[in-house]
């Protein structure tokens, strides 16, 4: 019982979170990408949450502020949803690499009982890791959101929070992006549902990938083709619906795009598949590629292509949003929306691949900076917390705000700091204790059942 109680030690968890030592064999560059992607997402949401996406009029100069869309430098803010693709790609890569190593260690040790228990643990592990913080923050949001803001801008009823009172069960089951999604609770948490859904179906591709690599790669290629087909069909239908007399119905277009395309698992799984393929390559070649097989010239060319691909999709919308820009044709829009996720994930995937295999150079040194590691451990809690914090901040103002670049930059820095602070408290009090409990409870069970089966080394490792 003493060891179980220690899992809730704030001091112990404080030290674990703040340690800057990378685990042996870990993909160090991913921590930097996670932190930078989260900063990008918070920066974009600072521009939109509570201002453009608000349930009360909060802004004095909203219409003039919207002219920022025409700026070249605003395009990455407008396309910050690509940060989700970064997480999907990295999640697919890490899972594939670790899962294939797991299968290699268990080769020849399978029977029906072992398969069943492993499958149950596989699902429970991810569900437990995601759910404890998720539930805690959902309960906090439901009960304390009405008391988070007291300014005159605070709406009498926040629809998102009201939906939580009756639709919370969809979030717990991770189906809030496919079942009555327009009546969602914490609607920005669609990302969580996608991650869980991808995780559950991954073994259907990873097991063939291990035992029959050609079959596994073929299945992943079919899945990617299905993803692109779904994107093409749905975007074509959306553009057809809002052509002609419906061209000016921007609110309806954005809502349909978000709920029918943007949050669906079958339209967002493409980057995850790219990550799975990269993870498979890393596993097959043990993260090392002899220099003679990968000449410097080819490495430079691949880096240039990766930067071009990422820049093209991040800034590509400028041609239609710029002052006196030309609206894209239906074909151009469908092509962009169909390929944007895949293009981004391929470009970022190369950056990860190069850094992991020793071809990252200065980029790898920056992304693998030890200071990113503690911040990376807070990204999950920060992802769930920062939209609540941003909306509460805006609704608590005593007067409608004036949007300026200086104001937005200061708000962004304050949102980052506040989200990291509250995320750190959430990690210490909820996330890390529950993840340590997952390790400790089975060990204590083994001690109780068969005391001799657990060695002192096992106790120390836990």
N, C-alpha and C positions, 0 to 999 in steps of 0.2 A: 504493500500500500504506500510505503514511503516513496518508492520510485514513481508510482502513478501520480502522487501529489507533486513530485518535483517537476513533472511535465508542465505544470502551471507556474513554475518559478519565473517571475519577470526578469530577474537578474540573469538566470541561465539563458533564457531566450534572447535577452538583450545582447549577450555576448555572441550567441550563434548568428544572429542577424547581421551584426556589425563586423564580423570577421571578414577580412579581405583576401583570404587564402582560397585559391581555386582548387577544387577537387582534382586529383590526378585523372587525366583522360577526359576532362570536361571540355566542352566547346566554349572557350573563354570569350570569343568575340560576340557570342549571342547575347551576353549580358549588356554589352554596350548598345547593341541594336535594340534590345527591349527598352532600355531606358530612353534612348533618343526617340523611339517610336511613341512612347508614352508622353514625352514632352511635346512632340508634334501634335498628338491627339488633344492634349489639354489646351494647347495654343489655339487649335481650330475651334474647340468647344467654347473657349472664352469668347470667340467672335459670334457664336450662334446661340448657345444655351442662355435662356432668360432674356435674350435680345431679339433675335429673329424668331426663334422657337420659344414663344412665351404665351401664357394664357391671360396676360394683361398687357396693356400698352406701357412699355417700360423705357422707351427711347424717344428723346426729343428730335433727333435728326436721323431717323431710321432710313428714310428714302435716300437722302444724300449719302449716307454711310454705305448703302447697297451699291453705290457706284464703284466701290473698291473692287467689285467683281471684275471690272474692266482692266484692272492693273495686272501686269505680268507677274509681279511679286505675290499677288493674292492667290494665284492658281494652286500652289501647294496647300494652302489653307482650305480652299474649296475641295481639293481632292484628298483631304486627310483621311478619308475612309480607307485609303490604301494601307494605313498603319495596321488595320485588322488583317490584311493579307500577309503582312510581315509576320504577325503572330501565328497565323495559320500555317505558313510555310515552315517556320521554325518548329512548331509543334509536331508537324508531320515528320520532319527530319529527325528530331530527337526520339520520338516514339519508335520510328522504324529502326534506327540504329540500335537502340537499347533492346527492343523486342527481338530482333534477329540475334543479338548476342545472347539473350535469354534462351532462345530456342537452341542455339548452339551448345550452351551449357547443359541443357536437358535432353540432348540427343539420345534416343534409345531408352529413355526412362518413362515413357508415356504408357498409361493404361486409362480405362474409362473413368475411374475414380479420380485420377490425377488431372485429366482433362477437365472434368467438371469442377473440381475445387479451384483449379487455376483460372478458369473462366469466371467463376464467381468472384475470386479475389481481384481479377483484372478489372471488372466493372466496379466492384465496391471501392477499390483503391481510388479510382478517379472520382467517383461520386462523392466519397468522403472528403477528399482533398478540396474539391470545388464547393461542396455544399455548406460546410460549417460556417465559413466566412460569409457566403452568399446569404444564408438564412439569417444570420445575425444582423447583417446590414439591411436586409429586407424588413425584418421586425423593427429595427431602429427607424427606418424610413417611414413605415406605416404609422408608428406610434408617436414619433417626434417631429415629423415634417410640419404639421400645423403650428408647431411652436418654434420653428427654426427661423421664421421671419415675421416681423411685426410692423413693417412699413406699409404705407398706403398703397404700394404697388402689389402687395401680396394678394393673389387671387383668393376669393372666398373658398374655392374648391379647385384643387389640382387634380385633373382627370387621371393622370398617371397613378397618383397615390390612391385615388378612389377605386380604380381598377384593382389595385392590390388587395382591397378588402374582400373581393369575391373571386379574383383570378389568380391568387397567389399559388394555387396548386399547380398551375401550368409551369411556373418557374421551378418548382421543386422537382417536377418530372422532366424538366428541360425540353419542353415542347412548346414554349411560349412563342416560338418563331414560326410555328406551323398550325397551331390550333387557335382560332379566333385572335389572330395576331394584332388586329387593329384595336383590340380592347386589352392591350398588354399592361402588365405591371413592371415597372422599371424597364421601359421599352428599350433603353440602350443596352440591356443585358442580353439581347438576342445573340450577341457574341458568345456568351456562355453556353447557350443551347447548341449552337453550331459546333463548338469544341467538343462537347459531350457526345453529340451525334456522330461526329467524325471518329472519335475515339472508339465508340461501340462497334462501328462497321469495319474498323481498320484490320482486325484479325482475319477477316474474309479475304483480304488481299496479302497480308503479311505472311500467313502460313504457306500459301502457294509460292510466294516470293522466296521463301527460305528453302523449301523442298524442291520446287520446280521453278527456278528463276525466270525462264522464258515465259512460262504460263503466267507467273505473277506480274511481270512487266507488261505482258499483253493485256491483262485485266486492268491494270492501272491506266494503260493507254486508252482502253475502252471507256473507263470511268472519266478520264479527261475529255474524251470526245463527246461523251454524254453531257458533261458540264458545259462545254462550248455550244453544243446544240441547244441546250435549254436556255442559255443566255441569248443566243441568236433569235430563237423563236419568241421568247418573252419580250425582248427589247423591240423586235419587229412589231409585235402585237401592240405594245405600248405606244410606239411612234405612230402606228396606223390609227389608233384610237384618238390620239390627240393632234392629229393633223387636220387641216381645213378649219372648220368653225371653232374647234376646241383648242386652237393654238394658244390662246391667251389664258387658258385655265391652268396657271402655273401651280397653284396649290394642289389641285387634283392630280396633276402630272407627278409632282414630287411625292405625294402620298402613295400613289399607285406604284411608283418606282421603288420606294422604300419597302413597302409591305409585300409587293408581289415579286420583287426581284432581289433587292439589296440584302434582305435578311434571311433568305431561304438557303437551306443547306446545299441543295443541288446546284445553286448558282455561285456559291462561295467555296466549294470544295476544291476548285482548280489549284490554288496555291498550296493547299494541303497535299495534293497529289504530287506536285512538283517537289515539295519537301520530302515526301516519301521516296521518290526516285533518287534524290540527292543522298538521303540517308542510306539507301541500299548501296549506292556506289561507294560511299564512305566505308560501309561495312565490308564490302567485297575487297577493297584495296587497303583496309586497315588505316585509313586516313593518310596514307603516304603515297606519293607519286614520284618515281625517280625523275631527277632533273632531265635526264636525257630524253625521256618520253614527253616532256612538257617544256619545250624551249622557251626562253625569255621573250622572244618575239611573239609567240602565240599567247603567252600570259598577258602581255601588254595589249594585244588585240582584244582579248576577252574582257579585260578591264574596261577598255574604251567602249566596247559594245554594251557592257553592263550599265555603265554610266549613261550612255545614250538611251538605252531602253527605259531606265528609271526616270530620266529627265523628260523623255518624250511623253510618258503618261502623266507625270506630275504637272508639267507645264503645257501639255498638248491642248487643253481647252482654251488657251489664250486666243487662238485664231478666231473663235466664235464669240468670245466674251469681250474682246478688245473694243475700244472706241471705233465705231464705223466698221466693225468686223462683219464678216459674212456668216450667216447662219449655216450650220451644217445641213447637208441633205439627209434624208432619212437613211440612206445607205451608209453615209459617213458616221452618223450617230450610232447606228446598230453595230457597225464594225468596231468603233471605239469601245463601246460599253461591253461588247462581247470579248474583246481581247485585252482590255486594260488590266484585269486581275492576273491573267497569265503572264503578260509582259512584265509587270512589276515583279512578280514572284521569280521569274527567270533571272532578271537583272540582279535582284537582291540575293537570289540563290547562289549565283556565281560569287558574289562578294563573300558570303558565308563559306562556300566551298573553298575558295582561294585562301581565306584566312585560316581555315582549319587544316589545310594540307600544306601550309608553309609558303604560300605564294601571295600573302596579303601585304607584306612590307609594312609601310608606315600606317596604312589603314588598320591592319591587325593590331599594331602597337597601341593605337588610339582606342579601338573597340574593346581590347582586352585589358584596359586600364583597371587596376584593382579597385578603384573607387566606385566603379560601376556595379560591382558585385553586390554590396549591401543594398544599393538602390534597386537593383534588379529583383531582389527578394521582396520588395515592397510593391512591385508593379501590379500584382493581382488585386491587392486591397485598394490601391490608388485608382485602378481602373473602375472599380465599383463605387468608390467614394466621390471622385471629383465632380461628376455631373450634379450630385446632390449639393455639394458645396458651392458650385458656381451658381445654380439656380437660387439657393438660399441667400447668397450674397446680393444678387440683383434685386430680388423681391424685398430685401430688407432696406433698400435705399429710401430716403425720405422724399425724393423727387425723381422724376424721369431723368435718365442719364443722357449725357452727350457723348457720343462715340468719337474718340480721336485715337490716333495711333499711339500716342503717349499713354493714354488711359488704358488701352487694351494691353499694352506691354506691361504696365504696372500690375494690372489685374492678373495677367498671366503668371507673373512671378509670384504674386501672393497666393494664387490658386495652387501653383506647384508646391510652394512651401507648406501651405495649410493641408493639402492632400497628402503630402509626404509625412507630415506630423501625425495626422489622424490615422493614416495608413500604418505608421509605425506602431501606434498604440493598438490598433486592431490586430496587427501581426503578433505583437507580444502577448496580448490577452486572449486571442481567439485562434488565429491561424496556426501559429507554431505549437501551442499546447495540443491542439487537436491532431496535428500531423504527428507529434511525438506519441500521443495516445495510440494512434494506429499501429505504431511499432511496438509499444510497450505492452499493450493488452495481450496480444498473442504470445509474447515472451513470458508474461506472468502466468498465462494459462498453461504453457508447457512446464513451467516450474511447479505449478500446483499438481498437474497430472503426473509428470515424470521428472522429479527433481534432478536426477542424474543426467537427463538429456540436454541440460543447459549448462554450458561451461562459463567460467569467469570471463573468458574472452567475449562470449556472446553478450554478456551483461554490459561489458565495457563498450562494445561496438554500438549497442543500442542507445 
